[in-house]
Amino acid sequence: MTGMLVADSPRPFDPALPPSSSLLLYLFAERVLPAVRRGTALPLSGRRVDTMRLACALFAVAFWRLRQLGLLHMELQQGRHLHKTNASVRSRGLSAPTAHAVTGMSS
């Protein structure tokens, strides 16, 4: 197998592209999320942050960026069902409107 390049370690990002908001959050998540003993290890600092909080923050930043670019429109919808209030996010992108399962239940 001659001619194949083997990298010493995978690059966490492509330096030829401008960094996205999500990438910047991922690289510097220890500055905005609390440290934990078990969780996702960050590539630059090696510190660990809560995986679920990191995932939620990355999704929020990604949706925010799509909204800023005008590629996504989000609105909060509230409804009532069997004595509970249901809040959900409705988004419209380049295709037909869809309701996503980002919901919160409260009494």
Secondary structure in CASP SS format (residue, H / E / C, confidence):
PFRMAT SS
TARGET T0000
AUTHOR 0000-0000-0000
METHOD secondary structure of the structure
MODEL  1
M C 1.00
T C 1.00
G C 1.00
M C 1.00
L C 1.00
V C 1.00
A C 1.00
D C 1.00
S C 1.00
P C 1.00
R C 1.00
P C 1.00
F C 1.00
D C 1.00
P C 1.00
A C 1.00
L C 1.00
P C 1.00
P C 1.00
S C 1.00
S H 1.00
S H 1.00
L H 1.00
L H 1.00
L H 1.00
Y H 1.00
L H 1.00
F C 1.00
A H 1.00
E H 1.00
R H 1.00
V C 1.00
L C 1.00
P C 1.00
A E 1.00
V E 1.00
R E 1.00
R E 1.00
G E 1.00
T E 1.00
A E 1.00
L C 1.00
P C 1.00
L C 1.00
S C 1.00
G C 1.00
R C 1.00
R E 1.00
V E 1.00
D C 1.00
T H 1.00
M H 1.00
R H 1.00
L H 1.00
A H 1.00
C H 1.00
A H 1.00
L H 1.00
F H 1.00
A H 1.00
V H 1.00
A H 1.00
F H 1.00
W H 1.00
R H 1.00
L H 1.00
R H 1.00
Q H 1.00
L C 1.00
G C 1.00
L C 1.00
L C 1.00
H E 1.00
M E 1.00
E E 1.00
L E 1.00
Q E 1.00
Q E 1.00
G E 1.00
R E 1.00
H E 1.00
L C 1.00
H C 1.00
K E 1.00
T E 1.00
N E 1.00
A E 1.00
S E 1.00
V E 1.00
R E 1.00
S E 1.00
R E 1.00
G C 1.00
L C 1.00
S C 1.00
A C 1.00
P C 1.00
T E 1.00
A E 1.00
H E 1.00
A E 1.00
V E 1.00
T E 1.00
G E 1.00
M E 1.00
S E 1.00
S C 1.00
END
